[in-house]
């Protein structure tokens, strides 16, 4: 050690002054970086008014960009004034720390840029493409963003490790034995890599999309999220099924909304041999015709089995989506059971151990009953058609007379306003004789606002708004009748009509190419 004339106290004071000097340099560099960040932010905000893409880029990358500028400012603020101390230990450690921090900040910035690109692409398709096409692009961009982020993180970790001398030596040896290492790594990560490639295959093969309804191991679920390694499916009771991506590439599953969400459903009831099938068929038609859940496509009733002591009837109904179909099937089952109990109790299944014969209706009575129910349904259908025709005529008459009615209303309003103005003028003239001198009478103009006629949907929405959020009685529908049920119904609707049309067009294009 070289002897010095300075005391320990003086050495300590000198070291403290050096630290404060370095902090001052770092503070100056940070201040310059903050000013630069503010100026760049102002310029980007001005330019983003004409270029919305810059706005998305600014929203995602503002914070990491500021961190990168701050680190650069601190590093350069200390680096430039201390060039003479380039070989000292503290300077080497400081440079190494700044490099590691910059690698992490730049990786963060690149990940945010990838997210901004995803946002820009999805927004572009949302404005110019159909909802289904937008959902498809969104799913694919999510996968690409995750792949890009994973690559950036791996490169950042590799770059940070290569800043160490020991890691560089290890890296050289790894590159020398890359063949063996790749084989070992492939075997060790086989399952993970398989899921990654399966996730990319799902995203780009269009086998499933977000919002599709699928049948998985006996459970109906809606595809909620598609990632690189797993798929999230939401069931009707708000459970989430986390399934590996390989589940959809190696095992069969049902996609109920591959081309359209319309579905058929069945209701099966075991009955006695005396069941009046034609009357039951007419009652089924009456039930579905009076329900808002039936889409009008299909309705039928067949006897599918007639074995042992009972027969099995199957009602087939159709609905626009899975939620409506479930509620329609439950309603049909409930009302058919009620009708059988009240109008045809002899049709209920029974095990016969008879000591004396059961006095069932005769053949003529049963045929008459069937004719009566069929005629009743025909009369009801005719009455509904007449009511529909009357409604159409009334609407036509209302449209024809609407202009005349509005004209009379305006004239009547003008007359009332004129009478009120004349009364006000007479009252004012009695108080001040000169107040109306030289003034011309001006007819008041009635209000331009039109009377709003509330429709049935408006009244229903007002009634729903006034009702309590929690129902006071049990609901007979699972997918309608309450706020929670409407949310479940929205979940079970599947893709929209535009999305379905786009999918049909894609399928036709694939057929032509094949």
Secondary structure as GFF3:
##gff-version 3
##sequence-region A 1 514
A	DSSP	alpha_helix	8	48	.	.	.	ID=ss1
A	DSSP	alpha_helix	52	79	.	.	.	ID=ss2
A	DSSP	three_ten_helix	83	85	.	.	.	ID=ss3
A	DSSP	alpha_helix	89	128	.	.	.	ID=ss4
A	DSSP	alpha_helix	131	161	.	.	.	ID=ss5
A	DSSP	alpha_helix	165	176	.	.	.	ID=ss6
A	DSSP	alpha_helix	178	188	.	.	.	ID=ss7
A	DSSP	alpha_helix	190	205	.	.	.	ID=ss8
A	DSSP	beta_strand	213	216	.	.	.	ID=ss9
A	DSSP	beta_strand	219	226	.	.	.	ID=ss10
A	DSSP	beta_strand	230	235	.	.	.	ID=ss11
A	DSSP	beta_strand	240	244	.	.	.	ID=ss12
A	DSSP	alpha_helix	247	250	.	.	.	ID=ss13
A	DSSP	beta_strand	254	255	.	.	.	ID=ss14
A	DSSP	beta_strand	263	271	.	.	.	ID=ss15
A	DSSP	alpha_helix	277	289	.	.	.	ID=ss16
A	DSSP	beta_strand	294	307	.	.	.	ID=ss17
A	DSSP	beta_strand	310	319	.	.	.	ID=ss18
A	DSSP	alpha_helix	322	343	.	.	.	ID=ss19
A	DSSP	three_ten_helix	345	347	.	.	.	ID=ss20
A	DSSP	alpha_helix	363	431	.	.	.	ID=ss21
A	DSSP	alpha_helix	456	466	.	.	.	ID=ss22
A	DSSP	alpha_helix	483	492	.	.	.	ID=ss23
A	DSSP	alpha_helix	497	513	.	.	.	ID=ss24
###
